Amino acid sequence: FGLPVPYPVMTGIRVVAALAVALIARRMLPLPQAAFTTFALSALYLLLFNPRVEGSGYVGLALIAAPLAARALLQEGQASVGALLIVICALLGVPGLTPGTLSLLGVWLKPFLALLVATIIVIPRALAPRLWRNPRPLTDQPNDTRRGVLP
């Protein structure tokens, strides 16, 4: 509405919003998923709404997509979700390959990939805890990790 808002007030609003996200996530999700969801939403907020973000800042998107890809593939058995997230991680480097790809893709590809991760993966998991499927065990072997001990 054109009202000037002092910087300390804006910072206070951001802090309250971040704490609210963390508390809501903690009430809806187990602790590891709540912590990751809070981290992912915070990082996506910075990537999408910070006017000073640079291309190299989108490396943070890989810090969200890669663990989710590993979880989807190894624990949830969702190969398509895991493959999509791996492709997104790889596409983050495409704009920097040549000057042509930088001029063609540099402005819009990385924000688009951040929107994809946010709308398809992170926000639905934040709103519907059932999407964090119960992890299946990584192996059927006993948890004896001593060297030379065969199950």
Solvent accessible surface area in square Angstrom, and as a share of the most:
residue,aa,sasa,rsa
1,F,242,1.01
2,G,77,0.74
3,L,137,0.68
4,P,124,0.78
5,V,72,0.41
6,P,81,0.51
7,Y,150,0.57
8,P,100,0.63
9,V,74,0.42
10,M,67,0.30
11,T,54,0.31
12,G,35,0.33
13,I,107,0.54
14,R,107,0.39
15,V,78,0.45
16,V,101,0.58
17,A,52,0.40
18,A,52,0.40
19,L,107,0.53
20,A,43,0.33
21,V,56,0.32
22,A,34,0.27
23,L,119,0.59
24,I,96,0.49
25,A,8,0.06
26,R,117,0.43
27,R,209,0.76
28,M,77,0.35
29,L,6,0.03
30,P,78,0.49
31,L,107,0.53
32,P,97,0.61
33,Q,25,0.11
34,A,4,0.03
35,A,59,0.46
36,F,44,0.18
37,T,2,0.01
38,T,29,0.17
39,F,89,0.37
40,A,1,0.00
41,L,44,0.22
42,S,50,0.32
43,A,17,0.13
44,L,6,0.03
45,Y,101,0.38
46,L,100,0.50
47,L,12,0.06
48,L,49,0.24
49,F,141,0.59
50,N,56,0.29
51,P,129,0.81
52,R,206,0.75
53,V,48,0.28
54,E,126,0.56
55,G,40,0.38
56,S,85,0.55
57,G,34,0.33
58,Y,14,0.05
59,V,97,0.56
60,G,19,0.18
61,L,0,0.00
62,A,29,0.22
63,L,108,0.54
64,I,0,0.00
65,A,0,0.00
66,A,49,0.38
67,P,62,0.39
68,L,5,0.03
69,A,4,0.03
70,A,46,0.36
71,R,40,0.15
72,A,0,0.00
73,L,63,0.31
74,L,105,0.52
75,Q,49,0.22
76,E,16,0.07
77,G,41,0.39
78,Q,32,0.14
79,A,68,0.53
80,S,89,0.58
81,V,37,0.21
82,G,0,0.00
83,A,51,0.39
84,L,62,0.31
85,L,0,0.00
86,I,89,0.45
87,V,77,0.44
88,I,2,0.01
89,C,37,0.22
90,A,71,0.55
91,L,60,0.30
92,L,20,0.10
93,G,45,0.44
94,V,39,0.22
95,P,2,0.01
96,G,61,0.59
97,L,125,0.62
98,T,70,0.41
99,P,116,0.73
100,G,45,0.43
101,T,35,0.20
102,L,101,0.50
103,S,94,0.61
104,L,127,0.63
105,L,30,0.15
106,G,27,0.26
107,V,130,0.75
108,W,130,0.46
109,L,14,0.07
110,K,31,0.13
111,P,41,0.26
112,F,99,0.41
113,L,3,0.02
114,A,0,0.00
115,L,89,0.44
116,L,43,0.21
117,V,0,0.00
118,A,5,0.04
119,T,79,0.46
120,I,85,0.43
121,I,8,0.04
122,V,5,0.03
123,I,71,0.36
124,P,38,0.24
125,R,15,0.05
126,A,17,0.13
127,L,128,0.64
128,A,23,0.18
129,P,50,0.31
130,R,187,0.68
131,L,57,0.28
132,W,26,0.09
133,R,120,0.44
134,N,140,0.72
135,P,68,0.43
136,R,127,0.46
137,P,100,0.63
138,L,116,0.58
139,T,88,0.51
140,D,135,0.70
141,Q,101,0.45
142,P,88,0.56
143,N,150,0.77
144,D,58,0.30
145,T,126,0.73
146,R,164,0.60
147,R,232,0.85
148,G,81,0.78
149,V,62,0.36
150,L,158,0.79
151,P,120,0.75
